[in-house]
Amino acid sequence: MQQVYTEDQQLIEQIRKGNEKSVVQVYQSFKGGFIHWAQLNYNIDEPSATDAFQDAVVCLYNNIIKGRLENLTSSLKTYLYAIGKNIIRKKLHQPVMLDKDDLWIVEHLKAEPIDSFAANERQQLVARLMETIGEPCKSILRLFYFKGFTMEAIAKEMDYKNENVAKTQKLRCITSLKKMVRDKFSGGDFYDD
């Protein structure tokens, strides 16, 4: 895999080697932005956002030290925000369990608004396909993956009868997006079912 996030990877290596200044650097670099992002997207107060950020940094540190994070496939910022998002959703008692389809899209899309460019060609392709997938899929996938809406909230936002209708539509959208990706990578090197 092409290594795009060289500075971030160097930070990870420094943390792995026990350089505490690197942890402080990560903390200081992302704290303000994360707190603002969390308050905006999850309607939580500053102390709660700060707690979530601190927990996310601890989790990031543990993942690095325990060897769970070897090579980045996104920016460090995206990775840290994803951890923070799960922590916030857990604290708000929103479901954070990901099914097979959710894992696929999270692992391959990597087009969070907090990260201004995609990690590689494949991710850029998926991001472009997201732009062409059409409605209501584009809105549903953005609400769920980028804004953290629950299926119930998506049903209300999209004027669906109930949560189950929204779930069914989301599954159709993911299936459609996967097919578009498979068609572009007919050699099968991108996604194996």
N, C-alpha and C positions, 0 to 999 in steps of 0.2 A: 504494500500500500504506500502510496506517495505521502511523504511527510510534509504537510503544509504548515502546520502550526509550530514552527521551530522554536520561537521564543517561549511558547507555552510548554513545549516538550522539555526545554532546558530548565524551566521552573520546576517541573515535575521531578526531573533528575536531581536538582538541588535539594528538594524536599526529601526525596528518597535517601539522599546522602546525609540527612540530618541538619541541613542548613535552615535554622529557624527564621532567618531574615527573609527567606523566600516565602514562608508561610505568612509572615507579616506583610510582605509585598502583595500577595494574593488578597489578603484581608483588606488592606487599604485601597487597593486598586478597584475592587468590586463592591465594597460595602455600600457606598452612597447610591450607586446605580441600582443595586439589588433592592434596597429599601424602597426607593421610589417606584421601581417596577412592581414590587410585591403589593405596595399600598394601592397602586393604580389598578392592578389586575385582580386583586383578591379582597379589596376593601377592608384591609386590616390596619390597625394602628401601628405607629412607628416602633414601640417596644416589641410588639409581636413579630414585626418584620425583622427587627434586629436579632431577636432570638432565633428565628428561622435561619437567618444568614449565618449566625455563629454555629448553629447545628450543622448547616451545610458545609461550612469550612472544616469542621471536625470530621464529618463524614468523608469529605474529599481527602483530607490528610490520612485518615485510616485506610481508604482505598489505595492510596499511593504506597503507604508503608507496608500494607499487606499484599502488595503485588496485584491488586485487582484492576489497577489502571496502569497499563504498560504504555500503550500508544494511543494518542488522541485521534478520534475520527471527526471531531468537531473542535471548536475553540474551547479553551479552558473556561471561558465565561459561559458558554452554552452549557457545558457539562455541570458547572457549579449551579447555574440557574435551574437546571433540570432537577438536581438534587433538592434545591430549595423549594421548588414547586411541589415536589412530592411530600416534603416535610410540612409545608403549609396545608396542602390538601388533607394530609393525615390529621393535622391539628384541627382543621375545620370539619373533620369527619366526612370528607368527600372521598369516594373510592379512588384508590391509587393502583389497584391491581390491574395489570395489563394482560390482555389475552394475546394469542398468537398474532392476530392482525395488528393489534396496537404495537406490539414489540417490533414487528416488521417496519411499520411506518416510522416509528421513533428512531430505529437504527438506521434507516435508509434515507429519510427525508432531511433531517438536520437543517431545516431552513427556518429556524426560529427567527422572529423579528429582531431579537437581541444580538444576532450574529449576522453582520451585513453581507457576508459572502459564503457561498457553499464550500465545503471542504474539498471537493474534487469533481471531476466531470460527471460522474454518475449522480451525485447529489444535485448538481446544477440541472441535469436532465429532469430529475424528479421534481425539482422546484418549477421548471418550465412546464412540465406536464400538469402540475397543480394549477397553473395559470390557465391552462386550456381545458381542464376537466369539465368546466361548466357548472351551472347552478342546478340543483341546490348543493351538489357535492363540495364545491369550493368553500362555500360558507360553513357547511357542517364540519368538514375536516379542519378548517381554521379555528372554528369555535372550540372544537374538542381538543385538538393538539396544541394550538398556540395560545388560546385564551383560557384553557382549563375548565370550560363549561362542563357541567354534568349532563347526562343524557336528558334528564328532566328539564334542565334549563334550556337545552337546545330545542326540545319539543315546544317549549313556550316561545322561544325566540323565533322559531321557524313556523309557528302556528300549526304544529302537528297535533293530532288528536290526543296522543299520549306518548310516554317515554318509549314504549315498544315500537311504535311507528318510526321514531327517530333512530332507534337502534338498528332497525331493519334497513332504513335508508343509509345509515353510516356503513353498514356491512356492504351494501351494493356499491357505495362510493369507493370503498377500499378495494373491493374486487375489481372494479373498473380501473382504478389507478394501477393495481398490480398488472392487469392485462396490458395496459398502455406501456408499462415498464418492460414487461416480457416481450412485447412486440418490438420494442427498440433494441432489446438485447436478446435477440432470438437464439444466440449461441448458448444461452443458459448460464452464463458466467455471473450474472447479476443476482438472480433470485432462483433458488431451487425450492420447489414445493415438497 
